[in-house]
Amino acid sequence: MEKKDVKLLITGAIALFLACFLGIITLVLFAVKLGGKAMEYDWKGTFGQVTTQVESIGD
Amino acid sequence: MNKTEYFKKLTDELGHMPYGDVKDIIQSIEEHFDEGINEGRSEEEIAESLGDPKELAVEFKDGAKFKQIMKKRKMSDNFKGPDGRGRIFVIVFNAFVGIECWLLLLAAIIAAFCFLAADCAFIGLIVAGLITGTLTEFMLPFIFLILTLVCVAVFLVALLILGIKYYAKGLKSYIRWNKNVWNYGLGED
């Protein structure tokens, strides 16, 4: 294997490592952001509305 | 043609090869000349047995080593014609293993190309989304996603360059090996 190829192989390996590392950070950031959104969401209101609708169908 | 003349012609023909390779070739041929002289042969006889310097240079340029060339010459001198087993082996091996393996590798290279194109398209879409302001709420995660995708693209480019280079090299030597088995048999005798 030529020296040039070894350099390219090392570059690829570093890029793969960084991709995995940054990928994990990205997933965590998305989870935090979406988790925050989910906490803010008015679940009670939404489900309450659905419950009322279902009850009105039953009547 | 004596040793000096032979070397001059050969080095002229090898002109464009890297210096280190030419040095190795000259050294191995010099050893061959020394061995021949020790066995009592003349320089002219040895030069004649080596054949035309131009043809020898072509073989070296194809990547063959001196020992391989001499082995091939010896094989072709003693060769009485293919016995058919080598040809059957080439056909069967290529039909069930060889061609399939090379096609599979080619498919992997094409898949990597498609993956790279999709990766670049995705980067473009996210950048466009960030510029137009549609993704501002998730700005930070998307910036990290772009960085991740850029790293994936760099990895794919490196993989593709190496993959294509060694695919071509491997395919070339595979074809050479097939030709050798087709012409000279399996080589057990």
gemmi code that builds the backbone of each chain (N, CA, C; Angstrom):
import gemmi

chains = {
    "A": [
        ("MET", (0.842, -1.202, 0.000), (0.000, 0.000, 0.000), (0.878, 1.253, 0.000)),
        ("GLU", (0.555, 2.180, -0.885), (1.363, 3.408, -0.981), (1.109, 4.343, 0.207)),
        ("LYS", (2.083, 5.271, 0.408), (1.991, 6.222, 1.529), (0.732, 7.107, 1.393)),
        ("LYS", (0.452, 7.462, 0.118), (-0.713, 8.311, -0.190), (-2.021, 7.618, 0.243)),
        ("ASP", (-2.060, 6.293, -0.031), (-3.255, 5.511, 0.322), (-3.413, 5.399, 1.829)),
        ("VAL", (-2.290, 5.256, 2.522), (-2.344, 5.140, 3.989), (-2.907, 6.437, 4.571)),
        ("LYS", (-2.436, 7.586, 4.019), (-2.929, 8.891, 4.472), (-4.441, 8.994, 4.273)),
        ("LEU", (-4.882, 8.540, 3.096), (-6.306, 8.579, 2.759), (-7.120, 7.678, 3.691)),
        ("LEU", (-6.552, 6.529, 3.997), (-7.197, 5.565, 4.897), (-7.339, 6.160, 6.297)),
        ("ILE", (-6.273, 6.838, 6.754), (-6.315, 7.471, 8.084), (-7.360, 8.588, 8.093)),
        ("THR", (-7.395, 9.396, 7.001), (-8.396, 10.469, 6.893), (-9.809, 9.883, 6.995)),
        ("GLY", (-10.044, 8.802, 6.249), (-11.355, 8.145, 6.251), (-11.715, 7.637, 7.644)),
        ("ALA", (-10.728, 7.042, 8.328), (-10.977, 6.496, 9.664), (-11.312, 7.619, 10.646)),
        ("ILE", (-10.567, 8.745, 10.558), (-10.846, 9.893, 11.445), (-12.244, 10.442, 11.155)),
        ("ALA", (-12.578, 10.556, 9.853), (-13.902, 11.067, 9.457), (-15.014, 10.169, 9.995)),
        ("LEU", (-14.796, 8.854, 9.936), (-15.796, 7.903, 10.443), (-15.973, 8.050, 11.955)),
        ("PHE", (-14.835, 8.198, 12.659), (-14.880, 8.366, 14.108), (-15.647, 9.652, 14.461)),
        ("LEU", (-15.296, 10.753, 13.761), (-15.971, 12.039, 14.011), (-17.462, 11.949, 13.697)),
        ("ALA", (-17.783, 11.241, 12.606), (-19.191, 11.089, 12.217), (-19.972, 10.387, 13.327)),
        ("CYS", (-19.377, 9.337, 13.905), (-20.051, 8.617, 14.995), (-20.201, 9.525, 16.210)),
        ("PHE", (-19.114, 10.217, 16.557), (-19.102, 11.091, 17.725), (-20.149, 12.211, 17.573)),
        ("LEU", (-20.094, 12.898, 16.439), (-21.042, 13.995, 16.193), (-22.469, 13.476, 16.051)),
        ("GLY", (-22.608, 12.280, 15.500), (-23.927, 11.665, 15.344), (-24.589, 11.454, 16.695)),
        ("ILE", (-23.801, 10.970, 17.669), (-24.346, 10.746, 19.018), (-24.771, 12.092, 19.629)),
        ("ILE", (-23.898, 13.114, 19.479), (-24.236, 14.453, 20.014), (-25.520, 14.958, 19.361)),
        ("THR", (-25.641, 14.771, 18.037), (-26.846, 15.219, 17.310), (-28.100, 14.543, 17.867)),
        ("LEU", (-27.985, 13.221, 18.068), (-29.146, 12.480, 18.598), (-29.538, 13.002, 19.978)),
        ("VAL", (-28.520, 13.246, 20.804), (-28.806, 13.749, 22.166), (-29.479, 15.123, 22.075)),
        ("LEU", (-28.944, 15.997, 21.215), (-29.516, 17.348, 21.067), (-30.962, 17.296, 20.588)),
        ("PHE", (-31.221, 16.418, 19.606), (-32.599, 16.266, 19.107), (-33.505, 15.737, 20.218)),
        ("ALA", (-32.986, 14.754, 20.994), (-33.786, 14.172, 22.077), (-34.126, 15.237, 23.114)),
        ("VAL", (-33.128, 16.071, 23.465), (-33.348, 17.125, 24.466), (-34.388, 18.118, 23.958)),
        ("LYS", (-34.188, 18.552, 22.702), (-35.108, 19.544, 22.114), (-36.532, 19.004, 22.030)),
        ("LEU", (-36.650, 17.763, 21.493), (-37.986, 17.183, 21.338), (-38.609, 16.853, 22.685)),
        ("GLY", (-37.763, 16.425, 23.641), (-38.231, 16.159, 24.998), (-38.812, 17.422, 25.626)),
        ("GLY", (-38.110, 18.540, 25.460), (-38.571, 19.844, 25.966), (-39.908, 20.224, 25.362)),
        ("LYS", (-40.011, 19.982, 24.064), (-41.263, 20.282, 23.343), (-42.404, 19.434, 23.905)),
        ("ALA", (-42.090, 18.147, 24.136), (-43.116, 17.226, 24.637), (-43.578, 17.626, 26.025)),
        ("MET", (-42.638, 18.137, 26.826), (-42.989, 18.560, 28.185), (-43.916, 19.783, 28.154)),
        ("GLU", (-43.633, 20.668, 27.167), (-44.421, 21.899, 27.059), (-45.826, 21.639, 26.497)),
        ("TYR", (-45.962, 20.547, 25.770), (-47.205, 20.278, 25.048), (-48.381, 20.072, 26.001)),
        ("ASP", (-49.530, 20.523, 25.600), (-50.721, 20.428, 26.453), (-51.411, 19.074, 26.229)),
        ("TRP", (-50.867, 18.032, 26.833), (-51.403, 16.685, 26.643), (-52.795, 16.556, 27.253)),
        ("LYS", (-52.910, 17.181, 28.438), (-54.181, 17.069, 29.172), (-55.337, 17.669, 28.343)),
        ("GLY", (-55.057, 18.830, 27.829), (-56.065, 19.525, 27.017), (-56.465, 18.714, 25.805)),
        ("THR", (-55.439, 18.187, 25.104), (-55.687, 17.408, 23.880), (-56.514, 16.171, 24.194)),
        ("PHE", (-56.074, 15.398, 25.231), (-56.785, 14.166, 25.565), (-58.176, 14.452, 26.138)),
        ("GLY", (-58.243, 15.562, 26.883), (-59.547, 15.965, 27.443), (-60.549, 16.214, 26.331)),
        ("GLN", (-60.059, 16.883, 25.294), (-60.918, 17.193, 24.131), (-61.394, 15.907, 23.453)),
        ("VAL", (-60.425, 14.965, 23.292), (-60.755, 13.680, 22.658), (-61.773, 12.929, 23.507)),
        ("THR", (-61.566, 12.936, 24.841), (-62.484, 12.238, 25.750), (-63.900, 12.798, 25.599)),
        ("THR", (-63.977, 14.130, 25.554), (-65.295, 14.777, 25.409), (-65.969, 14.339, 24.110)),
        ("GLN", (-65.160, 14.324, 23.037), (-65.712, 13.929, 21.723), (-66.245, 12.502, 21.766)),
        ("VAL", (-65.438, 11.582, 22.382), (-65.835, 10.172, 22.464), (-67.115, 10.043, 23.293)),
        ("GLU", (-67.147, 10.786, 24.398), (-68.328, 10.729, 25.263), (-69.584, 11.209, 24.529)),
        ("SER", (-69.418, 12.295, 23.719), (-70.564, 12.843, 22.981), (-71.060, 11.857, 21.928)),
        ("ILE", (-70.144, 11.038, 21.355), (-70.559, 10.007, 20.387), (-71.410, 8.959, 21.102)),
        ("GLY", (-70.961, 8.582, 22.342), (-71.659, 7.563, 23.136), (-73.069, 8.015, 23.496)),
        ("ASP", (-73.235, 9.292, 23.736), (-74.561, 9.834, 24.093), (-75.466, 9.826, 22.859)),
    ],
    "B": [
        ("MET", (25.175, -9.061, -28.068), (25.050, -7.945, -27.142), (25.668, -8.334, -25.785)),
        ("ASN", (26.659, -7.511, -25.306), (27.235, -7.842, -23.998), (26.414, -7.196, -22.864)),
        ("LYS", (26.923, -7.403, -21.635), (26.187, -6.962, -20.438), (25.941, -5.441, -20.444)),
        ("THR", (27.018, -4.658, -20.751), (26.906, -3.194, -20.735), (25.877, -2.710, -21.754)),
        ("GLU", (25.942, -3.268, -22.955), (24.989, -2.858, -24.014), (23.558, -3.218, -23.618)),
        ("TYR", (23.428, -4.423, -23.022), (22.087, -4.878, -22.620), (21.488, -3.946, -21.569)),
        ("PHE", (22.330, -3.597, -20.590), (21.859, -2.703, -19.522), (21.473, -1.330, -20.064)),
        ("LYS", (22.300, -0.840, -21.024), (22.033, 0.493, -21.596), (20.656, 0.498, -22.289)),
        ("LYS", (20.435, -0.551, -23.094), (19.156, -0.635, -23.829), (17.974, -0.760, -22.864)),
        ("LEU", (18.182, -1.605, -21.835), (17.102, -1.831, -20.876), (16.780, -0.558, -20.087)),
        ("THR", (17.815, 0.149, -19.626), (17.543, 1.385, -18.856), (16.890, 2.446, -19.732)),
        ("ASP", (17.239, 2.477, -21.022), (16.577, 3.424, -21.940), (15.082, 3.113, -22.029)),
        ("GLU", (14.767, 1.812, -22.106), (13.363, 1.396, -22.229), (12.584, 1.620, -20.939)),
        ("LEU", (13.297, 1.503, -19.795), (12.623, 1.653, -18.500), (12.475, 3.115, -18.097)),
        ("GLY", (13.010, 4.004, -18.931), (13.082, 5.443, -18.685), (12.057, 6.083, -17.759)),
        ("HIS", (10.769, 5.789, -17.943), (9.738, 6.511, -17.187), (9.389, 5.873, -15.848)),
        ("MET", (10.032, 4.756, -15.538), (9.705, 4.092, -14.257), (10.392, 4.802, -13.090)),
        ("PRO", (9.838, 4.690, -11.857), (10.485, 5.345, -10.707), (11.916, 4.830, -10.489)),
        ("TYR", (12.780, 5.724, -9.987), (14.212, 5.404, -9.844), (14.428, 4.143, -8.992)),
        ("GLY", (13.686, 4.052, -7.870), (13.837, 2.911, -6.960), (13.550, 1.590, -7.653)),
        ("ASP", (12.498, 1.565, -8.484), (12.118, 0.335, -9.201), (13.207, -0.053, -10.208)),
        ("VAL", (13.711, 0.963, -10.944), (14.752, 0.693, -11.949), (15.987, 0.121, -11.254)),
        ("LYS", (16.318, 0.692, -10.090), (17.489, 0.235, -9.332), (17.329, -1.241, -8.951)),
        ("ASP", (16.127, -1.609, -8.476), (15.857, -3.006, -8.081), (15.969, -3.942, -9.282)),
        ("ILE", (15.423, -3.494, -10.428), (15.446, -4.328, -11.642), (16.890, -4.576, -12.076)),
        ("ILE", (17.669, -3.470, -12.136), (19.069, -3.575, -12.566), (19.832, -4.511, -11.635)),
        ("GLN", (19.550, -4.388, -10.336), (20.252, -5.222, -9.350), (19.932, -6.706, -9.569)),
        ("SER", (18.639, -7.000, -9.806), (18.279, -8.416, -9.983), (18.858, -8.983, -11.279)),
        ("ILE", (18.921, -8.158, -12.329), (19.479, -8.663, -13.595), (20.994, -8.813, -13.467)),
        ("GLU", (21.587, -7.898, -12.728), (23.044, -7.990, -12.513), (23.374, -9.305, -11.784)),
        ("GLU", (22.544, -9.648, -10.787), (22.737, -10.907, -10.046), (22.603, -12.097, -10.993)),
        ("HIS", (21.618, -11.978, -11.915), (21.393, -13.054, -12.897), (22.624, -13.227, -13.799)),
        ("PHE", (23.203, -12.101, -14.214), (24.415, -12.141, -15.040), (25.570, -12.787, -14.260)),
        ("ASP", (25.717, -12.376, -12.987), (26.805, -12.918, -12.157), (26.680, -14.431, -12.004)),
        ("GLU", (25.431, -14.875, -11.743), (25.190, -16.322, -11.594), (25.563, -17.066, -12.868)),
        ("GLY", (25.134, -16.502, -14.014), (25.420, -17.117, -15.316), (26.908, -17.191, -15.593)),
        ("ILE", (27.626, -16.116, -15.274), (29.080, -16.089, -15.510), (29.770, -17.122, -14.621)),
        ("ASN", (29.299, -17.241, -13.374), (29.868, -18.254, -12.459), (29.632, -19.674, -12.978)),
        ("GLU", (28.529, -19.859, -13.726), (28.229, -21.190, -14.299), (29.016, -21.431, -15.584)),
        ("GLY", (29.770, -20.424, -16.011), (30.625, -20.561, -17.190), (30.000, -20.082, -18.487)),
        ("ARG", (28.884, -19.360, -18.405), (28.260, -18.857, -19.639), (28.819, -17.478, -19.966)),
        ("SER", (28.783, -17.125, -21.259), (29.284, -15.799, -21.652), (28.198, -14.740, -21.471)),
        ("GLU", (28.628, -13.479, -21.433), (27.672, -12.367, -21.264), (26.650, -12.357, -22.401)),
        ("GLU", (27.133, -12.658, -23.615), (26.258, -12.649, -24.800), (25.157, -13.717, -24.685)),
        ("GLU", (25.588, -14.902, -24.188), (24.623, -16.009, -24.033), (23.528, -15.636, -23.027)),
        ("ILE", (23.971, -15.034, -21.923), (23.005, -14.664, -20.869), (22.041, -13.599, -21.403)),
        ("ALA", (22.627, -12.608, -22.110), (21.792, -11.530, -22.670), (20.763, -12.102, -23.642)),
        ("GLU", (21.216, -13.080, -24.434), (20.303, -13.702, -25.403), (19.170, -14.461, -24.696)),
        ("SER", (19.547, -15.144, -23.574), (18.525, -15.902, -22.838), (17.488, -14.979, -22.190)),
        ("LEU", (17.920, -13.754, -21.887), (16.974, -12.803, -21.291), (15.988, -12.261, -22.324)),
        ("GLY", (16.372, -12.326, -23.585), (15.474, -11.857, -24.651), (15.621, -10.376, -24.929)),
        ("ASP", (14.750, -9.892, -25.769), (14.782, -8.485, -26.182), (14.583, -7.546, -24.979)),
        ("PRO", (15.512, -6.582, -24.751), (15.355, -5.659, -23.607), (14.039, -4.896, -23.639)),
        ("LYS", (13.540, -4.616, -24.859), (12.282, -3.872, -24.998), (11.108, -4.690, -24.418)),
        ("GLU", (11.077, -5.993, -24.772), (10.002, -6.868, -24.266), (10.093, -7.055, -22.755)),
        ("LEU", (11.347, -7.166, -22.280), (11.570, -7.332, -20.841), (11.082, -6.083, -20.093)),
        ("ALA", (11.387, -4.911, -20.675), (10.974, -3.636, -20.057), (9.449, -3.537, -19.990)),
        ("VAL", (8.773, -4.017, -21.050), (7.296, -3.977, -21.061), (6.743, -4.808, -19.906)),
        ("GLU", (7.364, -5.980, -19.695), (6.900, -6.854, -18.603), (7.119, -6.204, -17.237)),
        ("PHE", (8.264, -5.517, -17.100), (8.536, -4.809, -15.840), (7.543, -3.677, -15.640)),
        ("LYS", (7.224, -2.980, -16.738), (6.269, -1.866, -16.641), (4.877, -2.365, -16.263)),
        ("ASP", (4.574, -3.629, -16.624), (3.273, -4.225, -16.266), (3.222, -4.600, -14.793)),
        ("GLY", (4.341, -4.438, -14.111), (4.370, -4.707, -12.667), (4.947, -6.054, -12.294)),
        ("ALA", (5.466, -6.803, -13.291), (6.022, -8.120, -12.986), (7.396, -7.984, -12.328)),
        ("LYS", (7.741, -8.953, -11.461), (9.067, -8.978, -10.832), (9.960, -9.890, -11.672)),
        ("PHE", (11.281, -9.710, -11.511), (12.230, -10.456, -12.337), (12.043, -11.973, -12.178)),
        ("LYS", (11.866, -12.410, -10.893), (11.709, -13.849, -10.639), (10.469, -14.401, -11.337)),
        ("GLN", (9.385, -13.588, -11.324), (8.135, -14.013, -11.979), (8.350, -14.174, -13.483)),
        ("ILE", (9.085, -13.202, -14.072), (9.314, -13.246, -15.523), (10.124, -14.497, -15.881)),
        ("MET", (11.160, -14.781, -15.076), (12.003, -15.938, -15.361), (11.208, -17.240, -15.211)),
        ("LYS", (10.329, -17.268, -14.178), (9.507, -18.460, -13.944), (8.572, -18.693, -15.140)),
        ("LYS", (7.987, -17.572, -15.618), (7.071, -17.635, -16.762), (7.804, -18.141, -18.005)),
        ("ARG", (9.045, -17.617, -18.191), (9.840, -18.051, -19.356), (10.111, -19.554, -19.293)),
        ("LYS", (10.489, -19.992, -18.050), (10.804, -21.407, -17.850), (9.574, -22.259, -18.141)),
        ("MET", (8.421, -21.752, -17.656), (7.156, -22.455, -17.877), (6.848, -22.572, -19.356)),
        ("SER", (7.015, -21.440, -20.088), (6.677, -21.477, -21.519), (7.672, -22.314, -22.318)),
        ("ASP", (8.945, -22.417, -21.806), (9.925, -23.267, -22.506), (9.550, -24.741, -22.393)),
        ("ASN", (9.098, -25.125, -21.170), (8.776, -26.543, -20.943), (7.322, -26.878, -21.284)),
        ("PHE", (6.576, -25.891, -21.689), (5.140, -26.073, -21.860), (4.786, -26.875, -23.109)),
        ("LYS", (3.899, -27.867, -22.914), (3.518, -28.713, -24.062), (2.101, -28.422, -24.547)),
        ("GLY", (1.465, -27.413, -24.000), (0.090, -27.065, -24.379), (-0.868, -27.313, -23.244)),
        ("PRO", (-1.970, -26.547, -23.147), (-2.913, -26.724, -22.037), (-3.613, -28.076, -22.107)),
        ("ASP", (-3.889, -28.678, -20.918), (-4.522, -29.996, -20.922), (-6.048, -29.911, -20.805)),
        ("GLY", (-6.591, -28.718, -20.779), (-8.055, -28.568, -20.745), (-8.607, -28.357, -19.358)),
        ("ARG", (-7.921, -28.911, -18.317), (-8.437, -28.775, -16.948), (-8.448, -27.312, -16.506)),
        ("GLY", (-7.401, -26.582, -16.881), (-7.286, -25.157, -16.542), (-8.425, -24.352, -17.132)),
        ("ARG", (-8.752, -24.666, -18.377), (-9.831, -23.927, -19.060), (-11.180, -24.224, -18.423)),
        ("ILE", (-11.421, -25.515, -18.073), (-12.689, -25.874, -17.421), (-12.770, -25.161, -16.068)),
        ("PHE", (-11.630, -25.152, -15.356), (-11.591, -24.481, -14.053), (-11.942, -22.997, -14.194)),
        ("VAL", (-11.346, -22.322, -15.194), (-11.613, -20.889, -15.411), (-13.101, -20.660, -15.661)),
        ("ILE", (-13.700, -21.487, -16.531), (-15.122, -21.311, -16.870), (-16.003, -21.531, -15.638)),
        ("VAL", (-15.781, -22.658, -14.941), (-16.634, -22.990, -13.784), (-16.432, -21.975, -12.665)),
        ("PHE", (-15.173, -21.657, -12.380), (-14.885, -20.723, -11.279), (-15.505, -19.352, -11.547)),
        ("ASN", (-15.372, -18.865, -12.773), (-15.937, -17.553, -13.101), (-17.464, -17.566, -13.081)),
        ("ALA", (-18.048, -18.676, -13.568), (-19.508, -18.745, -13.632), (-20.137, -18.761, -12.246)),
        ("PHE", (-19.494, -19.438, -11.278), (-20.126, -19.592, -9.964), (-19.538, -18.721, -8.861)),
        ("VAL", (-18.324, -18.241, -9.008), (-17.702, -17.449, -7.936), (-17.149, -16.113, -8.445)),
        ("GLY", (-16.216, -16.195, -9.382), (-15.442, -15.017, -9.805), (-16.274, -13.821, -10.216)),
        ("ILE", (-17.086, -13.973, -11.246), (-17.858, -12.842, -11.788), (-18.827, -12.299, -10.732)),
        ("GLU", (-19.446, -13.194, -9.956), (-20.396, -12.781, -8.916), (-19.707, -11.895, -7.887)),
        ("CYS", (-18.516, -12.295, -7.473), (-17.788, -11.513, -6.464), (-17.469, -10.114, -6.991)),
        ("TRP", (-16.995, -10.033, -8.233), (-16.637, -8.727, -8.803), (-17.884, -7.863, -8.989)),
        ("LEU", (-19.008, -8.483, -9.360), (-20.259, -7.724, -9.525), (-20.765, -7.201, -8.182)),
        ("LEU", (-20.592, -8.028, -7.148), (-21.014, -7.641, -5.796), (-20.204, -6.426, -5.332)),
        ("LEU", (-18.902, -6.479, -5.586), (-18.036, -5.352, -5.207), (-18.413, -4.094, -5.991)),
        ("LEU", (-18.728, -4.284, -7.275), (-19.136, -3.151, -8.117), (-20.435, -2.543, -7.580)),
        ("ALA", (-21.357, -3.420, -7.162), (-22.630, -2.947, -6.599), (-22.372, -2.154, -5.325)),
        ("ALA", (-21.406, -2.607, -4.518), (-21.069, -1.885, -3.278), (-20.532, -0.495, -3.608)),
        ("ILE", (-19.709, -0.399, -4.655), (-19.154, 0.901, -5.055), (-20.284, 1.821, -5.543)),
        ("ILE", (-21.189, 1.280, -6.354), (-22.312, 2.084, -6.861), (-23.205, 2.537, -5.698)),
        ("ALA", (-23.428, 1.624, -4.735), (-24.254, 1.970, -3.562), (-23.595, 3.099, -2.770)),
        ("ALA", (-22.261, 3.031, -2.637), (-21.540, 4.086, -1.901), (-21.690, 5.427, -2.627)),
        ("PHE", (-21.653, 5.392, -3.976), (-21.856, 6.609, -4.789), (-23.243, 7.197, -4.523)),
        ("CYS", (-24.262, 6.341, -4.533), (-25.647, 6.796, -4.309), (-25.785, 7.374, -2.910)),
        ("PHE", (-25.160, 6.696, -1.941), (-25.223, 7.139, -0.560), (-24.577, 8.519, -0.423)),
        ("LEU", (-23.459, 8.710, -1.135), (-22.753, 10.004, -1.103), (-23.638, 11.100, -1.708)),
        ("ALA", (-24.294, 10.784, -2.817), (-25.166, 11.763, -3.476), (-26.331, 12.142, -2.552)),
        ("ALA", (-26.916, 11.125, -1.890), (-28.032, 11.378, -0.972), (-27.566, 12.223, 0.206)),
        ("ASP", (-26.377, 11.917, 0.683), (-25.778, 12.652, 1.803), (-25.612, 14.136, 1.444)),
        ("CYS", (-25.052, 14.392, 0.253), (-24.837, 15.779, -0.199), (-26.184, 16.495, -0.377)),
        ("ALA", (-27.176, 15.782, -0.922), (-28.502, 16.373, -1.136), (-29.132, 16.751, 0.205)),
        ("PHE", (-28.969, 15.877, 1.195), (-29.522, 16.112, 2.529), (-28.855, 17.333, 3.171)),
        ("ILE", (-27.520, 17.442, 3.019), (-26.789, 18.607, 3.547), (-27.356, 19.882, 2.909)),
        ("GLY", (-27.532, 19.837, 1.577), (-28.063, 20.981, 0.842), (-29.430, 21.389, 1.350)),
        ("LEU", (-30.304, 20.389, 1.582), (-31.667, 20.670, 2.056), (-31.659, 21.322, 3.434)),
        ("ILE", (-30.825, 20.797, 4.331), (-30.777, 21.355, 5.697), (-30.229, 22.783, 5.659)),
        ("VAL", (-29.154, 23.002, 4.881), (-28.574, 24.346, 4.769), (-29.632, 25.311, 4.223)),
        ("ALA", (-30.365, 24.856, 3.190), (-31.421, 25.702, 2.615), (-32.491, 25.996, 3.657)),
        ("GLY", (-32.862, 24.989, 4.442), (-33.862, 25.158, 5.504), (-33.408, 26.152, 6.549)),
        ("LEU", (-32.101, 26.072, 6.902), (-31.576, 27.001, 7.912), (-31.525, 28.431, 7.371)),
        ("ILE", (-31.134, 28.569, 6.089), (-31.043, 29.909, 5.490), (-32.440, 30.538, 5.373)),
        ("THR", (-33.409, 29.754, 4.921), (-34.761, 30.315, 4.736), (-35.512, 30.482, 6.062)),
        ("GLY", (-34.982, 29.874, 7.126), (-35.575, 30.070, 8.448), (-36.644, 29.074, 8.830)),
        ("THR", (-36.816, 28.012, 8.045), (-37.850, 27.019, 8.383), (-37.395, 26.079, 9.506)),
        ("LEU", (-36.088, 25.989, 9.726), (-35.592, 25.056, 10.743), (-34.963, 25.771, 11.940)),
        ("THR", (-35.284, 27.054, 12.115), (-34.614, 27.849, 13.165), (-34.854, 27.314, 14.570)),
        ("GLU", (-36.007, 26.678, 14.789), (-36.316, 26.178, 16.130), (-35.335, 25.079, 16.565)),
        ("PHE", (-34.878, 24.273, 15.576), (-33.947, 23.180, 15.865), (-32.557, 23.488, 15.305)),
        ("MET", (-32.178, 24.757, 15.362), (-30.918, 25.233, 14.764), (-29.698, 24.401, 15.199)),
        ("LEU", (-29.481, 24.279, 16.513), (-28.277, 23.607, 17.025), (-28.202, 22.122, 16.615)),
        ("PRO", (-29.268, 21.338, 16.848), (-29.185, 19.937, 16.415), (-28.943, 19.796, 14.914)),
        ("PHE", (-29.558, 20.699, 14.120), (-29.369, 20.592, 12.666), (-27.950, 20.970, 12.247)),
        ("ILE", (-27.332, 21.936, 12.979), (-25.932, 22.269, 12.672), (-25.048, 21.050, 12.944)),
        ("PHE", (-25.309, 20.370, 14.049), (-24.544, 19.149, 14.368), (-24.818, 18.043, 13.345)),
        ("LEU", (-26.062, 18.000, 12.870), (-26.417, 16.993, 11.855), (-25.632, 17.256, 10.561)),
        ("ILE", (-25.508, 18.561, 10.212), (-24.733, 18.903, 9.001), (-23.280, 18.471, 9.174)),
        ("LEU", (-22.701, 18.767, 10.356), (-21.301, 18.378, 10.610), (-21.133, 16.859, 10.504)),
        ("THR", (-22.098, 16.129, 11.063), (-22.057, 14.655, 10.987), (-22.088, 14.190, 9.533)),
        ("LEU", (-22.995, 14.793, 8.766), (-23.147, 14.376, 7.363), (-21.901, 14.739, 6.543)),
        ("VAL", (-21.264, 15.869, 6.888), (-20.016, 16.244, 6.183), (-18.938, 15.186, 6.463)),
        ("CYS", (-18.845, 14.764, 7.737), (-17.865, 13.721, 8.083), (-18.179, 12.416, 7.338)),
        ("VAL", (-19.454, 12.083, 7.244), (-19.852, 10.866, 6.514), (-19.430, 10.992, 5.042)),
        ("ALA", (-19.624, 12.219, 4.480), (-19.253, 12.438, 3.077), (-17.749, 12.278, 2.883)),
        ("VAL", (-16.945, 12.822, 3.814), (-15.478, 12.685, 3.723), (-15.093, 11.200, 3.784)),
        ("PHE", (-15.715, 10.472, 4.705), (-15.436, 9.040, 4.838), (-15.788, 8.296, 3.547)),
        ("LEU", (-16.937, 8.642, 2.974), (-17.362, 7.967, 1.737), (-16.433, 8.277, 0.568)),
        ("VAL", (-15.982, 9.548, 0.501), (-15.068, 9.919, -0.592), (-13.772, 9.115, -0.469)),
        ("ALA", (-13.220, 9.056, 0.752), (-11.977, 8.288, 0.971), (-12.196, 6.817, 0.608)),
        ("LEU", (-13.335, 6.284, 1.047), (-13.661, 4.875, 0.786), (-13.789, 4.615, -0.719)),
        ("LEU", (-14.431, 5.561, -1.418), (-14.640, 5.392, -2.860), (-13.326, 5.478, -3.630)),
        ("ILE", (-12.471, 6.456, -3.264), (-11.187, 6.591, -3.975), (-10.380, 5.300, -3.816)),
        ("LEU", (-10.263, 4.842, -2.559), (-9.498, 3.612, -2.315), (-10.176, 2.405, -2.955)),
        ("GLY", (-11.506, 2.363, -2.829), (-12.264, 1.239, -3.384), (-12.086, 1.118, -4.883)),
        ("ILE", (-12.239, 2.235, -5.595), (-12.143, 2.196, -7.054), (-10.712, 1.831, -7.481)),
        ("LYS", (-9.738, 2.429, -6.783), (-8.331, 2.166, -7.137), (-7.999, 0.672, -6.990)),
        ("TYR", (-8.350, 0.117, -5.821), (-7.986, -1.283, -5.588), (-8.900, -2.246, -6.343)),
        ("TYR", (-10.102, -1.808, -6.662), (-10.997, -2.633, -7.491), (-10.360, -2.805, -8.866)),
        ("ALA", (-9.891, -1.669, -9.439), (-9.272, -1.721, -10.766), (-8.005, -2.570, -10.739)),
        ("LYS", (-7.184, -2.365, -9.687), (-5.941, -3.135, -9.567), (-6.233, -4.626, -9.442)),
        ("GLY", (-7.190, -4.931, -8.546), (-7.541, -6.319, -8.287), (-8.116, -6.993, -9.527)),
        ("LEU", (-8.978, -6.267, -10.227), (-9.608, -6.820, -11.433), (-8.548, -7.115, -12.502)),
        ("LYS", (-7.570, -6.190, -12.600), (-6.499, -6.359, -13.586), (-5.688, -7.629, -13.287)),
        ("SER", (-5.319, -7.807, -12.006), (-4.524, -8.996, -11.685), (-5.376, -10.263, -11.746)),
        ("TYR", (-6.685, -10.135, -11.493), (-7.573, -11.296, -11.593), (-7.658, -11.765, -13.056)),
        ("ILE", (-7.777, -10.788, -13.966), (-7.837, -11.124, -15.391), (-6.519, -11.778, -15.829)),
        ("ARG", (-5.393, -11.201, -15.316), (-4.076, -11.767, -15.654), (-3.973, -13.215, -15.153)),
        ("TRP", (-4.466, -13.451, -13.930), (-4.431, -14.809, -13.353), (-5.289, -15.765, -14.179)),
        ("ASN", (-6.477, -15.289, -14.603), (-7.357, -16.101, -15.447), (-6.680, -16.481, -16.759)),
        ("LYS", (-6.022, -15.476, -17.372), (-5.323, -15.703, -18.640), (-4.225, -16.741, -18.464)),
        ("ASN", (-3.525, -16.617, -17.323), (-2.430, -17.533, -17.037), (-2.935, -18.968, -16.874)),
        ("VAL", (-4.035, -19.122, -16.120), (-4.594, -20.472, -15.916), (-5.146, -21.006, -17.236)),
        ("TRP", (-5.777, -20.122, -18.021), (-6.354, -20.521, -19.307), (-5.265, -21.023, -20.259)),
        ("ASN", (-4.119, -20.291, -20.279), (-3.054, -20.635, -21.223), (-2.110, -21.716, -20.729)),
        ("TYR", (-1.842, -21.741, -19.397), (-0.827, -22.658, -18.889), (-1.359, -23.736, -17.955)),
        ("GLY", (-2.673, -23.758, -17.696), (-3.228, -24.779, -16.811), (-3.086, -24.393, -15.356)),
        ("LEU", (-3.369, -25.346, -14.468), (-3.383, -25.041, -13.033), (-2.000, -25.012, -12.411)),
        ("GLY", (-1.007, -25.468, -13.124), (0.375, -25.308, -12.695), (0.872, -26.294, -11.666)),
        ("GLU", (0.223, -27.479, -11.563), (0.724, -28.456, -10.598), (1.843, -29.322, -11.183)),
        ("ASP", (2.008, -29.205, -12.526), (3.092, -30.013, -13.108), (4.196, -29.142, -13.675)),
    ],
}
model = gemmi.Model(1)
for chain_id, residues in chains.items():
    chain = gemmi.Chain(chain_id)
    for i, (resn, *xyz) in enumerate(residues, 1):
        res = gemmi.Residue()
        res.name, res.seqid = resn, gemmi.SeqId(i, " ")
        for name, pos in zip(("N", "CA", "C"), xyz):
            atom = gemmi.Atom()
            atom.name, atom.element = name, gemmi.Element(name[0])
            atom.pos, atom.b_iso = gemmi.Position(*pos), 0.0
            res.add_atom(atom)
        chain.add_residue(res)
    model.add_chain(chain)
structure = gemmi.Structure()
structure.add_model(model)
structure.setup_entities()
